[in-house]
């Protein structure tokens, strides 16, 4: 589980989100208000609304225009499933193996305390062997 989280607020913009994805080399960012999780934004979510890859040399400008057409709340996944910090690695792995997403927020009570990704699970397995 990653405890040092990069998070977004619902008032942040998608340009900021993309900068955070690239700067921290991550693919999922929890959207929070205080310590409560409201949703999850993935890099794939940004790719779904961006057609800039097909544009060419003016890609960055076009992406910014497209990103400014949407808010984080419009793009993020809202009905997220979370696990408590007491969940076992096996439980988390079994859950991620059966779902179509690759990150689970870890929530104790109403407070976001971490995130577990498929990459975290792979790294754990590598350390074990």
C-alpha positions in Angstrom: 0.0 0.0 0.0 1.2 3.5 -0.8 0.7 5.8 2.2 2.3 9.0 0.8 -0.5 9.9 -1.5 -0.7 12.3 -4.4 -4.3 13.6 -4.3 -6.5 16.0 -6.2 -9.4 18.2 -5.0 -12.6 18.5 -6.9 -11.7 22.1 -7.7 -8.4 21.2 -9.3 -8.3 21.1 -13.1 -7.4 18.3 -15.5 -4.2 20.0 -16.6 -3.0 19.9 -13.0 -4.0 16.2 -12.9 -2.0 15.4 -16.0 1.0 17.2 -14.6 0.8 15.1 -11.4 0.4 11.9 -13.3 3.6 12.6 -15.3 5.6 14.2 -12.5 5.0 11.3 -10.1 4.8 8.6 -12.8 1.5 7.3 -11.4 -1.7 6.1 -13.0 -4.3 6.7 -10.3 -5.0 9.8 -8.1 -7.7 9.8 -5.4 -9.9 12.9 -5.4 -10.5 14.1 -1.9 -12.2 16.7 0.2 -10.2 17.0 3.4 -9.4 13.3 4.2 -12.6 11.9 2.7 -12.3 10.3 -0.7 -14.9 11.4 -3.3 -13.6 9.5 -6.3 -10.7 8.2 -8.3 -9.1 9.7 -11.4 -7.0 7.5 -13.6 -4.7 8.4 -16.4 -6.9 6.3 -18.6 -9.8 8.6 -17.8 -7.8 11.5 -19.2 -6.9 9.5 -22.4 -10.6 8.8 -22.9 -11.5 12.5 -23.3 -8.3 13.5 -25.1 -8.0 13.3 -28.8 -4.8 15.2 -28.9 -2.6 12.2 -29.8 -4.1 12.5 -33.3 -3.3 16.2 -33.7 0.4 16.4 -34.0 2.6 19.4 -33.1 0.0 21.4 -31.3 -0.9 18.5 -29.1 -0.3 20.3 -25.8 -2.4 23.2 -26.7 -5.3 21.0 -27.9 -5.1 18.9 -24.7 -5.4 22.0 -22.6 -8.4 23.1 -24.5 -10.1 19.7 -24.2 -9.2 19.4 -20.5 -10.7 22.8 -19.8 -14.0 21.6 -21.2 -14.4 19.1 -18.3 -14.1 19.2 -14.5 -12.4 16.5 -12.4 -15.8 15.6 -11.0 -17.2 15.0 -14.5 -14.3 12.6 -15.4 -13.5 10.8 -12.2 -15.0 7.5 -11.1 -17.4 8.3 -8.4 -18.8 4.9 -7.2 -15.5 3.6 -6.0 -14.9 0.5 -3.9 -12.4 0.7 -1.1 -10.8 -1.7 1.4 -9.9 -1.2 5.0 -6.2 -1.2 6.0 -6.9 -4.5 7.7 -7.6 -6.2 4.4 -5.2 -9.0 3.6 -3.0 -9.0 0.5 -4.9 -12.1 -0.7 -8.2 -10.3 -0.4 -7.0 -7.3 -2.3 -5.3 -9.4 -5.0 -8.5 -11.5 -5.4 -10.6 -8.4 -5.7 -8.4 -6.6 -8.2 -8.1 -9.9 -10.3 -11.9 -9.9 -10.8 -12.5 -6.2 -11.5 -11.8 -3.9 -14.4 -9.8 -1.4 -12.4 -6.3 -1.4 -11.1 -6.3 0.6 -7.9 -8.2 0.4 -4.6 -8.3 3.2 -2.1 -7.6 2.1 1.5 -10.1 3.8 3.8 -10.4 3.5 7.6 -13.7 5.0 8.7 -14.2 7.9 6.4 -10.4 8.7 6.1 -8.3 7.8 3.1 -5.1 6.3 4.4 -3.6 4.8 1.3 -4.0 3.2 -2.1 -3.2 -0.3 -3.4 -2.5 -0.8 -7.0 -1.8 -3.9 -9.2 1.8 -2.5 -9.4 2.0 -2.6 -5.6 1.0 -6.3 -5.6 3.5 -7.2 -8.3 6.3 -5.4 -6.4 5.3 -7.3 -3.2 5.5 -10.6 -5.1 8.9 -9.7 -6.5 10.2 -8.9 -3.0 8.9 -12.3 -1.8 10.8 -14.2 -4.5 
